[in-house]
């Protein structure tokens, strides 16, 4: 499924396939820096769903069978 998402993001770069592989869900939480007493941490969570995600999920289910 992850490879399908990357495939969809790759095909978004081209004008001919950008419309087909547009993100349906694009959700991001980005906390760049949290300062604790001795440690600085941060994280990024992003969820992108597109046609490549669906193709990757179906392919993954078929392969595992």
Rosetta blueprint (number, residue, H / E / L):
1 X L
2 X H
3 X H
4 X H
5 X H
6 X H
7 X H
8 X H
9 X H
10 X H
11 X H
12 X L
13 X L
14 X L
15 X L
16 X L
17 X L
18 X L
19 X L
20 X L
21 X L
22 X L
23 X L
24 X L
25 X E
26 X E
27 X E
28 X E
29 X E
30 X E
31 X E
32 X E
33 X E
34 X E
35 X E
36 X L
37 X L
38 X L
39 X L
40 X E
41 X E
42 X E
43 X E
44 X E
45 X E
46 X E
47 X E
48 X E
49 X E
50 X L
51 X H
52 X H
53 X H
54 X H
55 X H
56 X H
57 X H
58 X H
59 X H
60 X H
61 X H
62 X H
63 X H
64 X H
65 X L
